[in-house]
Amino acid sequence: MEYRKLIKFGNSSYVISIPQKWINSNSLQKGDLIYFTENGNNELVLAPYANRQLTQEKEITIDIKDKSEDTIIREIVSAYTNNYSTIELVGDLGSRGEIIEKALYNLIALEIIEHTRDRIVIKDFLDLKDITLDTVIRRIDLVVRSIIQESKNSINGKNQYENIKHMDVSVNRFRFLINRVVKTGLRNNEILKSLNVKSPLELLSYWRVVGSLENIADEARRISRYLKDIQLEKNEKEELLKLYNEIEANYLEVIKAYYNSDKVLANSISSKKFEIITICNKFLDKNKANARLVQILERLKAIESGVRDITRVIVDKDF
C-alpha cells in the first residue's frame, strides 16, 4: 500500500500525486482526463476518462470444435455472465444447433444475428441499467412458491415433475442474470449506482439470496422426481405432507422477513431449523429401508437449510 500527502490547491481544492506505474499501465500522459466517482464506502475510485462508459462493448470468439455439450454450454454461459456483448461461435456447427439453442434458452436477452454452417454470431440486447434487483428477487420468489406447491402435490400422486422442470428453467435464467449483474457491478462503480445499490456488500447479498432461492427450487424439483418412483402408504403421505407444509411455511415467513428487513422474524425462523431437522431425522429412522423416502427427506432438510441461509443474509445486513 502506498501513501500520498494531501496538498491544498487554491481555495476549494486539494491534490495528490498519482503513482507512475498506474499512469503507465493506463497509457496516460499530461493533459489526459481522469474520471472519478465515490463508492458506497466513502472512497474515491479513479479511472481513465475513456473507461467511464457504463458498459464496454466486449467480443469473444469460442471455438466449439471437438468440445462436449457441457463444455460448450459452460463457455457460452461464462461469456454471458462476464458481460460479453457479442459472442461468436466457430467450428463445425452443423450438428450443434440444438446444443446452442439449449444454452441460449437459459440466458436472457441473447439473440442469434448471424448463422452459417461454421459461424454463429450471438448479440446481447440487455441493458443493465434497466435491471431492478428487488423486482428480480420477487419474480424468482413467485416461481419458487409455485415449484414448492407443485412438488407438494406430487405426494398425493398428482406428479408435476415435467411442469416443475419448465418452471425451474425460469429460476436458472434469473440466476445467470444476477451472476452477470453482480460481476459487472463489482467491476464498474457506475453500474453499481445505476442499480441503486449502496455498496458492493449489498450487491453480494442479492447474489447470496438468489443462490439460496435457486437451491430451494432445485431441491423441490428433485423431491417431485423421486416421488415418481415411490409408492407411499396413506400414513406416510400424511406425515410427509405435514412436514413439507411446515417447511413451506418457514419459506414464506423468511421471504416476508427479507422483504421487510425484519431481523427479529429472521432470527425466529432460523431457530426453527433444528426443530425441523429433528422431525426429519425421526422420520428417517422409521424409514431407513426405503431409499427413495430417505432421499426425499434429505432434500427437505436441504430446503430448510436454504431457508436458514436467507435468514443469515437478513441478520447480517449492515448497509
Secondary structure as GFF3:
##gff-version 3
##sequence-region A 1 319
A	DSSP	beta_strand	7	9	.	.	.	ID=ss1
A	DSSP	beta_strand	13	15	.	.	.	ID=ss2
A	DSSP	alpha_helix	20	25	.	.	.	ID=ss3
A	DSSP	beta_strand	34	38	.	.	.	ID=ss4
A	DSSP	beta_strand	44	48	.	.	.	ID=ss5
A	DSSP	three_ten_helix	49	51	.	.	.	ID=ss6
A	DSSP	beta_strand	59	63	.	.	.	ID=ss7
A	DSSP	alpha_helix	69	81	.	.	.	ID=ss8
A	DSSP	beta_strand	86	90	.	.	.	ID=ss9
A	DSSP	alpha_helix	97	105	.	.	.	ID=ss10
A	DSSP	beta_strand	110	115	.	.	.	ID=ss11
A	DSSP	beta_strand	119	124	.	.	.	ID=ss12
A	DSSP	three_ten_helix	128	130	.	.	.	ID=ss13
A	DSSP	alpha_helix	133	153	.	.	.	ID=ss14
A	DSSP	three_ten_helix	154	156	.	.	.	ID=ss15
A	DSSP	alpha_helix	161	187	.	.	.	ID=ss16
A	DSSP	alpha_helix	189	194	.	.	.	ID=ss17
A	DSSP	alpha_helix	200	227	.	.	.	ID=ss18
A	DSSP	alpha_helix	234	260	.	.	.	ID=ss19
A	DSSP	alpha_helix	263	271	.	.	.	ID=ss20
A	DSSP	alpha_helix	273	286	.	.	.	ID=ss21
A	DSSP	alpha_helix	291	316	.	.	.	ID=ss22
###
